[in-house]
Amino acid sequence: MTARVRLDDLKKVFEANYSRWWLHSVVDNEEVIRKFVSAEHERRIKDFCELDARFTQLTSSLVRARLCANIPSAEDAGRNSEWGILRREINKKKRHMPLREMMKAIPNVMAKLSPCLLMSPLSIAQYLTADAENFDVVVFDEASQIPVWDAIGAMARGRQVVMVGDPKQLPPTNFFDRAEADYDDEDVEADMESILDECMGANLPTLNINWHYRSRSESLIAFSNHRYYGGDLVTFPSPVNPDKAVSFHLVQGVYEKGGARTNKPEAKALVADLVALLKSKAFRNSGKTIGVVTFNSEQQRLIENLLDDERRRDPSIEPYFDDVELEPVFVKNIESVQGDERDIMYFSITYGPDLTGAVSMNFGPMNRNGGERRLNVAITRARHELKIFSTLKPEQMDLTRTQAIGVRDLKHFLEYAQRGSQAIAESSTPTGRDFDSPFEVSVAQALGLKGWTIHTQVGISSFRIDLAVVHPDAPGIYLAGVECDGATYHSSATARDRDKLREQVLRGLGWEILRIWSTDWWIDRNGTLEAMHNRLNNLLAQSRDKRNAAALEVSATESAQEEAKPEESPSEGDGYLHEVDLTDLMASVDPEAFYAPSYEPFLVSMIAKILQAEAPIRDETLIRKVARAHGFQRSGNRIVEKVTSIVLQEHAATAEQIGSFFWKNKADISLPVPFRKPTDYASRSIPEIAIQELASLARATLAQGKQGEAAVAAMSRVIGSPKLNSTHRERLEQALQMAESGLAALPGQ
């Protein structure tokens, strides 16, 4: 039978058959390709990863064993030997040998007990004599911040020196050290030359480390990678689409130029957002950490003071600032934050229009040479999220009035933050660019016909996920990444990078990584497609099982709390805490008329609506809600008096040692108050819950058979305040006493 080919299809048929002939010819003559079996290759990859991990573990154990072998027994420590000197000093109660003298007396023991010393340049000069035995290697970290004169002494004590630093980050500086400096002026001292600059100027051998690990979302590093590193940093995409880790929060603030050099509204807005986050149940459960960076030391001190006020007002957030925490909340200025990182970073831009509405083009450190290095440091401290609070809009910055690179970059960074996390990518090489190869085209089309939604070349940097499969149940995340053995796969320099580390990083970010080999696709396209389709369905089933398990866990927790309610007292059952929705009233809000008698009926209706939903409510909480609804950043005495007078005219109040609580009416005070559980969107500290409501929680806890300390701990967990201070504990114990005594309210209420 002779097949006929249409003339129009002749070229395509010829090219297809010629390509098929050529491919068979190449495969038959190329042993590596001819003998390639994907299952065997994947087994080798698995074996390699296991052996590599084992080698790393054995190397660590070997180093430790060799070090431990150098420690002598007690019998070998003669009185006048170095070991004897150290033993004698350890046993002394007083009159110890000065540390510098002792370290000189036991150089060999020091090298054996502490083969690696972590010291600052100042400590080296203070504790090690100039003729001390040389170290094999001296390593400088953050070398861009070390002046040459501080580094020389340490370098002289080493046989080899390694400088670790980033020339795109902060140089040594004394910008904030001069008490009389006008920080808004450009005429300030220049940066000091660092030892890193000196070494680079001397053309010493350089090794670039381009993989970036800190940022869990590419948007956190995208601007710096594009602006300062020429796109050379290898970053890894997160399985979330779109990436919204960078957010811009516009504040109607005022920069007090020439005076306090602060922006109070911006600081208050930042602190309010930060404190609300600390109080949220979702944040408490996440275990994440927070840091704040400001453009000057005055704004830093203002935010610190505002946070101190919040800590005094609500002790439940105090544990987040405790130095015993691994990463407590910090507030630092741009000159001192290098080297620090946190999961969530707040950035107060500070600068903006002054009282007259004018915007000066002096932005303190940004106007200096190297100002862009400060910006680079400030915006790359976050692992998960960066929140920018700014009074300044990018369009308010007139670049024709300055030549400072730092100011130019600040404007572009604000544009980036305002437009969204993909702004840089959209202007260069975005997610969704063309396929790397016809092989990827074929795979993507085939998976699309199976019903999967496919995104191509996902990522921002030079490294991309070839194909990403959108989760059918949650379009904002990816179910899996599919790697084809194309340009991305073979671009790695080593097998460890290609087959272990890269995938390890991606899985750490939450990706499920699957692979399709081109030889499998060529030999058995349909079988390979079905295998991939089945693997994706299995991942989808696992994802749904996890979501269902999480939902069941929440349901089980709620059921356990429900079962804890006494059957004979259904009125003591609990509900969920929710915040009142004032949206329908906002159109009538008039801050200018707040104190006018004619405005009082509106305040009466607003307060009544809040109490209807949230009573009993702490006086400070109610006053704060009313004030914020009117755009007031703080609740002054006049606001307190106004709101309190209206409440006392229309509603009821009870006084406790910690403060007052407002009620809808007086009759409610003598009745049991159902405890309202916190939610992801609303929570309260123990001082914000009326004692009657705490007593209901106490009754449910006692019904579970818990007593004493166990009952206190159980109550604190339900409230969401696992760490208790003395005031919290006393309050919970008081509620337990009320529950045990059968009291619904405090005597006299």
N, C-alpha and C positions, 0 to 999 in steps of 0.2 A: 504494500500500500504506500503510495507516495503522498506525503503531507504537502499541502500547499500553503504558502505564506503570502499574505497581502503585500503588495508593493510598498505601502506606507509603513508596514512593520518590518521590512527587510533589514533596515539598519539596526533596529533594536534586537532582532533575533540573532543577527550576526554577532553583535557585541556581547550578547549573553552567552552564546555558545563559545565564542573565542575566549571570554573570561573564564568559562568553565574549563576549557581545555588548558588554559594557562595556569589556573589554580591547581588542577590535578598534576600538572607537570612540576610546579614548584613544590607542592606537598610531597610528591613521590621522591624528589631529589633533596629534600631538606629533612634530615633525620629527626631533629628536635620537634618539628611540627608533625611529621609522619607518626612518631611514637608517642605523641602527647595524648594522655588520657586524663580528663579533668578530675575524676575521682582519685586517681593516684596523685595528681598534683596537689589537690586539696589536702590529702593525707600528709604529704610532705610538708605543706604549710603548717598544719596542725602540729606535726612532730617538731618542726623547727621552733615554733612559738613555745612549746613545752620545754624543749631543751634550752632555749634562750633564757626562760624564766628560771629554770633549774640552775643554769650556770651563774646567773646573777645572785641567786640565793646562796650557792656554794661559795662564791667569791666573798660575799659578806661574812659568811661563817669562817672562812679561812683567815681573813684579815683579823677578825676578832680573836680567833684561836692563837694566832701569832703574837698579838698584843698581850693576851693573858699569860702566855708562856714566859714573858719577860718579867713578871712580878715574882719576887723571891718569897720564900717562906719566912716566918718570923725568926727562925733560928739563924738565917743567913744575914739578918740585918744587924751587923756589928755596930757598936756604939759610935765609932768615929767614921763609919761609912756614910755615904749619902742617904741610904735608907735609914740608918740609925739617927741621923740628924732630923729627918722628916718625922720619924716615929716619936722622937723626943719633943719636937715642937707640937705635935698633935696632942701629946699627953700633958702639956703645960696648962696651968690654970691662968697664968698671967706672965707678964714680961716676955711676950713672944718676940721672936726675931723679926725685924722689919721684912716685909714681903720682898722687896727688891734684893735685900741681902740674902734671904733664904733661897730665892730663885737662882742667885749667882752661886750659892754653895751646893746646889743639887742639880746641876744641868743635865746629867745623864738620867737621873730619876724623873725629872720633869719630862724629858723626851719620851720615856717609857710609859709613864702614867698618863701623860697628855700629849700624844704625838701631834695633835692638832689643837692649836690655841686660837680662840676667837677674841681678838683685841682691837681696840680703836688705835689710831696712830698716837693719840695722847697716852693711852695705857702702855703702849710699847715703850715710849720714852720714859714713862714713870717707873715701870717695873722691870725692864730688861736693861742691863748695863750695855754700854757701847761695845764692849769686847765679848759679849755673849756669843755662845756657839751659834754659828749660822744655821738658819732653817733651810731645808731643801727647797721649799717653794713658799713664796709669799703671795697670797691672792688678795687683790683689792676688789671689794664689791662696791657698787655705785661710785665707780672711779670718777665719773663726771662731776662729782660734788667734792672731791678731795683736792685742796690746793697743793701745789708742787712742794712747798716747804713742809707741809704736814706729811707728805708721802716719803720724802727722802730718807728719814730715819728708819722707816720700816723696810724700805728697799735695800738699805745697807746691810740688813740682817738676813738677807736671803740669797741663796745661790741662783735662784731663778724667780722671775716675777711674772705674774699673770694679772693683767688689768681687765676687769670685767665692768663694762659700763655702756651707756648709750649716749652718743654725742648729740642726739636729738632731745635729750632731757636736761634737767637743771644743771648749770655750772655752779661752782662755789659762789656765794653771794652774801653780802651783808646789807641787803636792801632794807630789811626791817630792823636793823640793829641801831640806826642813828636816830636818837630821840627827836632831833630837831628837823628831820627830813620832811619835806612836803611831798607826800607820796603821789600827789596828783601831777607833780611837775616832772618833766623829762630830764631836767638837769640834775641827775643823781649819779652816784658812783657807778663805775662800770663793773661788770662781772669780773671775778678773778679767774685767772687761767688755771685749769685743772690739770692734774697729772695725766688724765686721759687725753686731753688736747695736746699735751707735750709729747706723749708717746706717739700719737697719730702724726704729729708734725715731724717727728723723727723717722717716719716711715718704718716703724717696727712691724713685724709680721702681724697680720690681722685675720681673724676668723669671724665671719658673720654667722650669727645664730638667728635664723629667720622664722622658725616656728613660733607661733604665738598661742599660749595656753590659757592665760588668765580669763579672757572674755568668754563667757558661756554663750554669748550671742554676737554674731559678727558685726552687728551695727555698733557695738561698743568700741570697736577698734577700726571700723571702716574709714572714718574721717582721717585719723592719724595715718593709717596705712596709705591712703590716697595722697594726703598732703605732705607727709614727712618721710615716708619710707618708699615712695615711688611704686607702691603696690607690690613690693617684694616680700612683705610678710606673708607667710603661709597661714591662713586662718581657716577655721572649720565652721561650716554652717550648722545652725541648730535646726532640729526637725520641727520648726514652727514657721508658719507663713500667714501673714507677713510678720517680720521681725520688728517688734515695737519696744525694744529694750531701752531706747533713748526717747525721753519725753520732754516736751517744752511746756512750762507753766508760766503764762504771762501774768504779771502782778501790776496793779495800778499803784506803783510806788513812787518815791521821790529820793533822789540821791543828794545828800547834804554835803555838797562840794565845799571845801574850804572850811567846814565846821567840824561836825562829828565824823565826817567821811563814812557815814553808814547809810543804809536804806532800811529804815524801820519796818515799813509795810512788807517789804520783801522778806525780811528776816522773820517776821511774825507769821507770814503765810507758809514759809518753809517749815518753821517749828510746828505749826498746827498740823501740817500734813505728816510730819515725822512722828509726832506724838500719837496721832490717830492710827498710824501704821503700827506703832509699838503696842497699842491697846487692842488691835484686831486679833481675833482668834486664829485666822489663817496665818498671820505672821508669826504668832507664838508657836504654832505647830510646825512652821517651816524650818526653824532653827537658823534663819539667815541673820546677817549682821549688817550694821549701818555705819556710814561715815559721812562727814560733811566737809566740804572744802569751800573756802571763800577767797576773794581776790585780794583782800587786805586784812590786817590784824584787827582793825576796829570792828569790822563786820563779824569777824571771828568771835571777839569778846561779847558783842551784842547777842549773837546766837547762843553762846555759852550761858549768858545771864538769863535769857528767856527759857532755856532748857532747865536751868537751875530752878526757876520759878515753877515750871511744870512739875518738876520732881518733888518740890515741896508740896505742891497742890495735890499731887497724885502719887503716893509712894509706891504704887503697884508697878511703875515703870523704872523704879530705882535699880533693880537687878541688871538692867541692860547697860548701866553706866559703871557697874562694879568692876574694879580692876582685877578681881579674881576670875572674871570671865575671860575666855581665850581671846575674844575680839570685842571688847566693849565699844559702845558708841564713842566716836571721837569727832572733834571739830578742829580743823587745822586750816591755816592759810596756805596759799599756793606755794610759798617758799619752804614749807616744812612737811609737805605731804608726800614727797617722793619716797618710794619704798613701801608705802602703806597701800593696803587694798581692803575692800569690804565687798560683801555681796551686793548691797544697794548703796549707791553714792548719791548724795545731794550736792548740787553746785549752785552757790549763790553768786550771780554775776555782779551784784551790788551796784555797779555804775548804771546811770540812766539820766533822764531829764531832771534838772534841778527845780527849785520852787518856781522859777519863771518859765519852765518848760524847755529851756535851752539844754542841748546835749553837748558837753565839752568832748573834744576828741583826745583828751588826756585820760588814759586808762591805767594809770600807775605803772605796774611792771610790764604791761603789754606794750608800752611805748618805747621800752628800752631795746637795745640790741639783744637778741636772744629771747625776746618776749614770747615768740612762738614756742620756744622750748618749755616755758612755764605752762602755756595752754596745753601742750601735748601731755605734760604730767597730769594736769588737773582732770583731763577728760578720759584718762585711761586707768583710773583706779578701781573701776567697778567690775565685778565678776558677772553679775546678773542684770543689773538695771542702773541707769543713770537718769536722775531727775534734775532738770535744769530749771531753776526759778530765776526769772529775769523781768525787770522793769523795762530793760532796753530791748527795742525791736531792731532787727538787722537793718531795716530800711532807714532807721534814724542815724546810722553811721555813715558819714560822708568821707569816703576814702580820698577825695581830692584834697582834704585838709591835713593829711598825714602820710608819711612815707613808711611808717612802722609796719614791719611784716607781721608782728604779733597782733596789731589792731586789724589788719586785713584778714588774718586767719580767724580772729574772733568773730568778725562779721559773717564770714562764710560758715563757721561752725554753727552760729545761731540760725542761719538759713537752713543748714542741714538738720538741726534739731527740730526746727519748726515745720519743715516740709515732710519729715518722716524718715524712718531708719533706712529706707532704700534709696534716698536721694542721690548719694554718691554712685551707687551701682547703676541707677537708671541713666546716668550721664556717661557711663563708661562701658562696663561689661556686665549687664544685669543677669540675674536668674532668668532663664527662658531664652538665652541666646541660641544660636544655631547649634545643631548637633556637631559632635567632634568627628563622626564617621558615619558612612552609610550603614554600618553594623548597628549603631545606636538608633538610627532612623527605623530600621527594620524591627528592632526589639520594641521600640516605643509604639509603633503602629500596631504591632501584634497584640501588645498588652492593652492598648486602647480598644481594640476590637473585642477583647475579653471583658470590657466594662470598667477597666481601671482608668482613673484620670492621672495623666503623667505630666510632670514638670521636668524640663530638661536643664542640664547644666546649672544646678542649684548651688548658689554661693556667690561670694563677692570677690574673693581673692583669686590667685592663680589656681588654687585647688577647688575643684567642683565635684559635686555628686553628679554622676553621669545622668541618671534618671531617678526621679523621686516619685513615689506612688502616694497620692493624696488619700488620707484616711476617709473612707466613705461615710463614717458616722460623725466625723469632726473635720470639716474642710480646712480648718486652721492649722492642722498638724499633718505630718507625713507618717504613713504607715511603715514605710521602709524605703531605703535607698538601694538602687540597683547599680552595681558597678560592672561595666563592660571592660574587657581587657584591651582598652585602647590607649590613647595618649595619656590620660590621667593615671592609669594603672602603671604604665612603664616609665613614668616621669620621675619616680623616686630613685635616689642615688643608690640605696642599699635595700637588701631584702628585708631588713628589720623595719625600715620606714614603710616599705610597700605592703608587706604582708602581716605586720604586727602593730607597730606604733600608730599608724594612721587609722586603722580600724579600731584600735583600742581607744583612741581619742574620740572618734565618732560615736562609739557605743557609750562612752562616758557622758556624751552630750544627749543621749537618748535615742540614737538611731538604731534601727535594725538594718544590717547590711547584708545584701544578697549579691551573688555574682553569677554572671552568665559568660561562659567562655565561647569565643568566636568559633572554635573548632566544633564544639557541640552544636552550635546554631547552624553551622554549615552542613554537618553530617546528618543531624536529626532535628530539624527546625521545629516540627510539630511536637515531638516528644519533649524537647527542652522547654518549649512554651508551656506545655501542660504541667511540667514539673514546677516551673516558676509560678504558674497560676495557682497550683495547689499549695505551694509554700506561702504565698500571699494570703490565701484563704485561711491557712492555719494561723498565721500571724493575726489576722483579723479576729478569728475566733478567740485566740489568747487575749487579745486586747479587750474584747467584749467581756470575757470571763473576769479579767482584772477589774473592769469598771463595775460589773455586777457585784463582785466581791467587796469592792469599796463601798458600794451602795448598801450592801447587806451589813457591812460593819457599822456604818452610820445608823442603819435601822436597828441593829442589835443594841447599840449604845443607847439609842432613844428608848427602846423597849425596856432595857435594864433600868433606866431612870424612871420610866413609867411604872414598872413593877414595884419600884421603891416607894410609891405613894401609898399611904395607909388606906385600906379599902373603906374604912368607916368614915373617912373624911375626904370625900371627893372634892370638896372646895379647896383642899390644900394641894391639888394637882398643879403641875407646872405647864407653862406654855413657852413660846419663844419671844425673846426680846426683839422689838422692832422699833425703828425710829419713825417719828411722825413725818408725813409728806406735806410740806407747806407750799407746794407748787401753785395751788389754786389761789393762794393769798399773795404771792410775790408781786403780782401786777399792781397791787394796792400799797405796797411797801413804800414809805416816804421817810427816809432818814432825817430830812430837814425838819419834819413836823413831829419828831419823836416825843418831844417834851410839851407839845401844844395840847391844851385840854380837849380840843376838837378831835385829836388823833387817838384819844384814850379808848373809845369804843372799838377801834380796830385792834389795839393792843389787847383788849379784853378778849376779843374773839380768837386772836392768835394764841394767847396763853391758855385759853379754854381748850383749844384744839390739841395743844401739846399735852396738857394734863389728861385729856380724855384718852390719849393713846399711851402715855408713859408714866402717869402717876402710880405710886408715889415716886417723886423725882427729887434728887438733891437740888437745893436752892442754886448752887453754883452752876449746875448743869442747865437748868431751865433758863437762868439769866444769860448764860453763854449762847444758848440756842437763839434766843430772841435777839441778842446783840449781833450775832453773825448773820441772821436773816436780814438785818438792816445794814450790813456791810461794815459794822464796827469791829475793829481788830481786837479791842480790849473792852472789858466791862468796868468802866469807872464807877465812882461812888454815885453819880447822878443816875446812871442806868440801873444800878443795883436798887437804889431807893425807889425809882419809878416802877420797876417790875414787881418788887416786893410789896409795895403799897397796893397795887392792883390785885395781886394774889390774895392778900389778907382781907381785902374788901369782898372778894367773890368766892374764895375757896378756903382751905384749911391748911394748917402747918403744924408739924411736930418738931420739937427741939431735942436733939441728941448731943452727946459730948463732942462729936465730930462736926456738928453743924445742923442745919434745919432741912426738913423734907416737906415738899408741897403735895397736897392731896386734892382730889376733885371736890370732895365734901367731907365734913367732919364725921359723918356716920361711918365712913369707910375705915376710919382709924382703929375702931374697936373690933373689926372683922379680920379673919385670916386673909393674908395677901398671897395669892399663888406666886411661887417663884418662877421667874422668867429666865430660861436658859439663854446664854449668849449665842450669837450666830456669827458667821464669817463677816457680816456687815455691821454688826452692832455688839458691843460688849461694854461691861462696866467693871470698875475696880471695886473692891470690897467696901471702901468708904462711900461709894455712890449708890449702895443698895440699902434701902430702909431696913431697920432691924426686924420689923414684922415680916418682910419678905425673906430675910435670912432665916427667921424662925421656921417658916414653911419648909425651906430647904433642910433645915436641921431635923424637922419631924420626919421627912422622907428618909434622911440618912440614918436616923435612929431606928426606923422601921426595917432597915436592911441588917440590923444587928450590930452596927458599928458603934463604938463607944470611945470616949476620950480622944487621944491623939489620932487614932484611926478615923474617927468621925471628922475631926478638924481637917485632916489631909484630904478626905473624900470630898468635903464641901469645897475646899480650895480648888480641887481639880475641876469640879463641875463649873465653878465660876470662871475658871481660866486663869487663876493666880496661884500657880504651884509654889512660888517663893513667898513666904510670909514674913512680915516684920511684926514687932510686938503689938502695934495698933491693930493690925489685921487679925492677929491671933486672938486678942482680947475680944474683938467684935464677934468672931465666930464662936468663941466660948460662951459669950453672953447669949447668943442666939440658941445655942444648945441648952443652956440653963432655962431659957424661956420655953423651949419645946418640952423639956423634961417636966417643967412645972405646969404645963398646960396653959400657959399665958398666950393670948393672941396679940397683946400689945403691952408696952411698958406700963407699969403702974402710973396712974395720973394722966394717961393719954386717952 
